[in-house]
Amino acid sequence: MSKQKPSIPKGTRDFGPEEVSKRNYIINTIKSVYQLYGYQPLETPVMENLSTLLGKYGEEGDKLLFKVLNSGDFLKDTDDTLLQEKNSNKLLSSISEKGLRYDLTVPFARYVVMNQNELSFPFKRYQIQPVWRADKPQKGRYREFYQCDADVIGSNSLLLDAEMVMMIAEVFDKLQLNVTIRLNNRKILDGLNEYIGETEKNVALITAIDKLDKIGLSGVEAELVAREFDAAQIEKIKSILIFEGDVFEKINFLETIFTGEKGIKGISEIKGLFEKIKQVNNKNITINFDLTLARGLSYYTGTIYEVVANEVKIGSILGGGRYDDLTGIFGLPNMSGVGISFGLDRIYDVITELNRFPSSALINTQLLFIPFDADAEQFALKVAKQLRAVNICCEVYPDLNAKMGKKFKYADDKKIPYTAVIGSNELTEDKVSLKNMASGEQRLVDIQELITELTGEGGIGFLDVSE
Amino acid sequence: MSKQKPSIPKGTRDFGPEEVSKRNYIINTIKSVYQLYGYQPLETPVMENLSTLLGKYGEEGDKLLFKVLNSGDFLKDTDDTLLQEKNSNKLLSSISEKGLRYDLTVPFARYVVMNQNELSFPFKRYQIQPVWRADKPQKGRYREFYQCDADVIGSNSLLLDAEMVMMIAEVFDKLQLNVTIRLNNRKILDGLNEYIGETEKNVALITAIDKLDKIGLSGVEAELVAREFDAAQIEKIKSILIFEGDVFEKINFLETIFTGEKGIKGISEIKGLFEKIKQVNNKNITINFDLTLARGLSYYTGTIYEVVANEVKIGSILGGGRYDDLTGIFGLPNMSGVGISFGLDRIYDVITELNRFPSSALINTQLLFIPFDADAEQFALKVAKQLRAVNICCEVYPDLNAKMGKKFKYADDKKIPYTAVIGSNELTEDKVSLKNMASGEQRLVDIQELITELTGEGGIGFLDVSE
C-alpha cells in the first residue's frame, strides 16, 4: 500500500458542508411542493440490469452508460475469438450485466411495470437521485449529477399537465427566482406540418424554428430555404412565427388556420391546459405559449415544458412533457404519463449568482463552549445538553490544552457566531462568558439567558429537527 | 427493442413511498442529532478511483468491490497474452479504473487529505449515503445499502469519544428504542495479552473471548485450550471474564492486575470515557463496559463501540471506534479520528418489528377533492391552492368521467383520510362535502372549517415543509 496523491474520477464532485446544505435547501423546496400535490417518494437502485437500460436512450445513450464489470473471474466464459479480435462491443454482454442509472424515467417505468398490481393509478411519484453519464465533462456538465423528477402515470387528464405548471410556479416562487415557463404541445408542432402540407420534414422544421431565439426570423427563413421548404410553406410558417398576441389570441389564431386532425387536437389540449392554470398568478413567474419550443426529439407526444431563468443566462433549468406510452417497452402498453425534471446544478448556479440562498439554508453550529479545565468541561457538557434539548446546535472544544487563539480560530473558521468561555469564575457563578463573534460584545449569562439570547428576538434561531 | 419482463439486480431494492418515508424518519433522526453536536454533512461521488479503494479493505474486500468498465473501446490497449490466458485478475487494471464506494470511511479520509488546507480541525463530518459490496445476498444482507456515519478527525481528545456515546444515546432515545451500548478499548485487549504474557496470539485471544455470549465460559475455555494457551494463562483470562461488578468496579479490578504499558493506557482511556459520559441518563439506554467486545480485527486502536437492541434479536445495530492513523495511506500521517456508523436496515427492521414508527413518519395526501364537472374542478383547484398554502397535502382527482367507486377506491388505496366531494350544490354554497374516510362521517363545510378540521385538534396535522 504505497502512499498516493488521492483524486476523484473526472466529472464527479465532492460536496462539502456548505454545498450540501445549499443543495438540500433546493431539494427540500422541490420535495415539499411535490408532496403538497400528492406525489410520493420512490428510490431505485443505482445499478440497473443492462437489459433494462440498453436501447432506451438511443445509440449514443448506450455508449454513455457506465457499465459494471461482473464479479469474480469475469473472463472465464468469454468467447475466445472475440477476445482475440479485441471486440469490445461484442464482448461487453458477456463481461457486464449491470450499468449505472442514466436517468430516473426508465427506472420509474420499470418499477411501475414490476409493481403494477400493487399500485393505485394514476400513480404519482417523485424521485430525487443521482444519475450517471460517461459524457465528456465540461463547465456545468458532470458525469454524476442529480435529477429531481415528478411523474404521474395512468391518466391522460389535462388536469395533471396543469398541475405540473402549478408545481413549477410554486417551486420557483419559493426559491425567489424570476422565471419564464415556456409551454407548447407536440401535437401543435405536428399541426404545423399538417398546415404546410409536409409530413416528411417534421424534424427539419422543428430544428429550424427551435433556433428562432438565436438566429432571428431571417435566420430561420434561410434555414428553411436550405432545408428545401418551398416559398409557400415558408410564408405559412412565418405568418405563425410573427403572430403577436397573448396566449388565447395565439390559440384563436391557430384555430382559424389549423384544419388537420393532430393540429386541432393540439389546440384543444393547449387551450384546456391554459384554462386550468388561470389561477396561477405568482408575481415572478411568466407563463408563455411558445410555438417554437420542441424539447429535442425525444418521446414526448403532448404538452412540453421548459423553464428559463429571467435574471441569469444559463439555458433551461427545467424540462418535461407528456408521453403516451411510457411503459410499453416493458410490456405494459397504453400508459400515458406526464413528468418534469428540475435541473439542480443550474438552479444552484442561478441562486448563487443572484446571492439568494437564505441564511436559514445553512445548518451550522451556533455556539462553541470553551472550557478551561476538566470541571468546566463537565459544566459545558451539562449546559450543551440543555441547549441541544431545545434544538440549538453547539459544540464543546475538545482539547483543553490547545492555545486560546486556536480555539477562537476554530469558531471563526467554522463561522460559529457565539462562543461561551467557562473558567473558574464562571463555574462558581453557574454562568458562561458569552461572546458574540461578529460584534465582539461579551457578557456573563446564566443558562436561561443563554437560551434566550440564542433563540429569541435577534438571536440566530435553532435547528429545524425535521431536516 | 423487445418487450421484456423487467427485474432489478440481485441484492438491490426499490423503495416505495412508505419505505422511503420510514427510512427518512430514521435518517432524519440520526442527521438532526449529528447536527446538534456540530457535525456537518459531506457527500462524495458514488464512483471512486480504484487506486483509492484497492488495498483498503483486505484481499477479500478487493474482491467485493464493484468495478466500473472503462468507457469506449476498453479492450483496445490491453495485453494480448493476458487476454489469451483469460487472466481476469491481471487484466482488470487495464479495463477498469473506477469502482463503487465500499464504505464511507475511505472516501472521508480521501476527502480530508485532498482538502486538508481548507478544513478546520478537528473536522467533524457526517455522511449518509449508500455503499456497494458484491457479497452473496442473503436475508438482511444487501449489495446496495446505506451507511450513516459520523467521524471526527484531528484530535485524540476523549471528549470526542464520549460525544459519540452521547449521540448514540440521543438517537436511540428519539427512536424510542431500548438498547445497550457496549464499550471497550482496543488497548484493554492489548493489556489482556500483556497480562497473560502473550504477544503472538492477540487475534486468537480476541476471537475466543468474542464468543463468550454464544458459547459460555466453558466454551471459551475449550477454545483457548485448542488454541494452545497454557493453564496459567487460561486461569488469568477466566478471572477477568467472570469478574462481576459495575463499570468502575471493573476498571478498579483491571487497575490492580494490569501492569503493561498498553493495558494501563487502555484503563486510563476507558476510565476517562466513562467519567465524561456520567451525564448520559436516557432511561432506555444501558451502557456497559464490555471486556469481550472486539469489533472484528479492523483498524481500531482505542475506544470501540457496539449497540445491540434489547427487545429484538438481530445482531449489532451500530459499530464504531477510534483509529490512530486514518489518513496515513493517503499521505497525511498521525491524524487520529473516532467514528460511528448506524446500521439503517437493521434499525428499520427493529422498529418495524416493535411497530414503533410514529404516524408522523408517513408523509401522505390528507385530502382528495372529487369534483363533478369542470366548474367544480376549478373550485377544487382554488381551494387546493389555499390548503397547500398552509402546508396541507391534497390532490384533485383528475378524471371527471371516472366512476365514483373508482375515485373513492383511489383514496382508500392511497390511505387518504379525507375526501371532499364538490357537486353543483356545494358549488352554489362555496362549500365542499367533507367525508372522514375512516368514520364515514360526512358534512358540508366552508374553506375555513375545512382547514380547521384538517389542522386543528383531532385533525391529521400538516406537512412539515422543511422535510
Interface residues (C-beta under 8 A of the other chain):
Chain A: M1 K3 Q4 K5 P6 S7 I8 P9 T12 R13 D14 F15 G16 P17 V20 S21 N24 N28 K31 S32 Q35 L36 Y37 G38 Q40 P41 L42 E43 T44 P45 V46 M47 E48 N49 S51 T52 G55 K56 K63 L64 F66 K67 V68 L69 S71 G72 D73 F74 L75 K76 T78 L83 Q84 K86 N87 S88 L91 L92 I95 S96 E97 K98 L100 R110 Y111 V113 M114 N115 S120 P122 K124 R125 P130 W132 A134 E144 S155 S157 L159 L160 E163 M166 E170 K276 Q279 G328 I329 F330 G331 I363 N364 T365 E377 Q378 L381 K382 K385 R388 N391 I392 C393 C394 E395 V396 P398 D399 L400 K409 Y410 D413 K414 L463 D464 V465 S466 E467
Chain B: M1 K3 Q4 K5 P6 S7 I8 P9 T12 R13 D14 F15 G16 P17 V20 S21 N24 N28 K31 S32 Q35 L36 Y37 G38 Q40 P41 L42 E43 T44 P45 V46 M47 E48 N49 S51 T52 G55 K56 K63 L64 F66 K67 V68 L69 S71 G72 D73 F74 L75 K76 T78 L83 Q84 K86 N87 S88 L91 L92 I95 S96 E97 K98 L100 R110 Y111 V113 M114 N115 S120 P122 K124 R125 P130 W132 A134 E144 S155 S157 L159 L160 A162 E163 M166 E170 K276 Q279 G328 I329 F330 G331 I363 N364 T365 E377 Q378 L381 K382 K385 R388 N391 I392 C393 C394 E395 V396 P398 D399 L400 K409 Y410 D413 K414 L463 D464 V465 S466 E467
